[in-house]
Amino acid sequence: MAPSTSSFLNGVPELLILRLLRDREMYGYELVQAIHEASGKTLTFAEGVIYPVLHALERDGALSTRRQTINGRSRVYYSVTQAGSQRFETLADHWRTLSGTIANMLERPNHV
Amino acid sequence: MSDPFADLADELLRAGLSPRRVRRYTRELTEHRQDLIDHLLAQGQSRQAAEREAMARLGSHDALLLPMLADPRFRSLAARWPALIYLALPLAAQALCALCLLLGLVAAAATPLRTLIADLGTGAAVLWLIAPVLTCWLLWHAARTRRASMRWPAAAALALSALAAATEIGVTAPAQGIAGEISLGVTQPSILPFLTLAILSLLPLCLERTSKFAR
């Protein structure tokens, strides 16, 4: 069962991962480097926690994996499935709505 | 070189994650750590400093542990339903074993093997007694690999031993003018066979406990 997208700020790591993996398949370390680069190093996090997120997305059917051994090093490459692309669109829409709402509230909080 | 993720793996197993999931996670963390070390060494850091910084960048023990524990879907079937996996399924398998042995003997009686039916019956009876012992040893190994409680495998050892001791596969070879007979009977378990089977089934568990006390 896919996790709900209605939680306040949940879904952001999944959103970023799905966005980057849509361009090409990557293994964990590569993906972390891609997040650092794409965010201009503003997003920092404990790098090992990328793997529970990747495993959960794979469990949901949003990602598929393949193992490859290069120069004696074993890599698990992750790529987005069709279900993952749909999940990305849902998360992206949710994030756009959320960020628009927060931007409006910062400008002009609508409360008495 | 000691495995920096051995404690993490142990805790994840004790929490009920499957060995396969834990192996994959720690293997990916190990490769990621090595990539970080290679990168930091290329930047001119010393080996010791690179290893220290790589572990710091991967995250603390809790940062790596808690997200895996938070997702209940990562728990193995054996952790979610231990009574089913360690007790009910082995009992069902044992019952199926009895049925297969019985059908095998009936099938053999309709072939030229009928002349050996008494020996086949003895063989089936021996298999019937060995099966629960081997099953319990497999259960013990599975529970040990998963760092699971031995409560359910111990219960299975007693239940399977009782079932084996209470069930008798009998074969009477045909004699002149008298038809042979293949039978499966269930009675109250005899004490001696039950105790013998239970002790043999629990042997790995007892040996492990004894060696832990001896250390």
Chai-1 contact restraints between the chains, C-beta under 6 A:
chainA,res_idxA,chainB,res_idxB,connection_type,confidence,min_distance_angstrom,max_distance_angstrom,comment,restraint_id
A,G28,B,E28,contact,1.0,0.0,6.0,A-B,restraint_1
A,G28,B,H32,contact,1.0,0.0,6.0,A-B,restraint_2
A,Y29,B,H32,contact,1.0,0.0,6.0,A-B,restraint_3
A,Y29,B,D35,contact,1.0,0.0,6.0,A-B,restraint_4
A,A46,B,G59,contact,1.0,0.0,6.0,A-B,restraint_5
A,A46,B,A63,contact,1.0,0.0,6.0,A-B,restraint_6
A,E47,B,R57,contact,1.0,0.0,6.0,A-B,restraint_7
A,E47,B,L58,contact,1.0,0.0,6.0,A-B,restraint_8
A,G48,B,L29,contact,1.0,0.0,6.0,A-B,restraint_9
A,G48,B,L58,contact,1.0,0.0,6.0,A-B,restraint_10
A,G48,B,G59,contact,1.0,0.0,6.0,A-B,restraint_11
A,G48,B,L64,contact,1.0,0.0,6.0,A-B,restraint_12
A,V49,B,G59,contact,1.0,0.0,6.0,A-B,restraint_13
A,V49,B,A63,contact,1.0,0.0,6.0,A-B,restraint_14
A,V49,B,P67,contact,1.0,0.0,6.0,A-B,restraint_15
A,Y51,B,Y25,contact,1.0,0.0,6.0,A-B,restraint_16
A,Y51,B,E28,contact,1.0,0.0,6.0,A-B,restraint_17
A,P52,B,P67,contact,1.0,0.0,6.0,A-B,restraint_18
A,P52,B,M68,contact,1.0,0.0,6.0,A-B,restraint_19
A,A56,B,D71,contact,1.0,0.0,6.0,A-B,restraint_20
A,R59,B,R73,contact,1.0,0.0,6.0,A-B,restraint_21
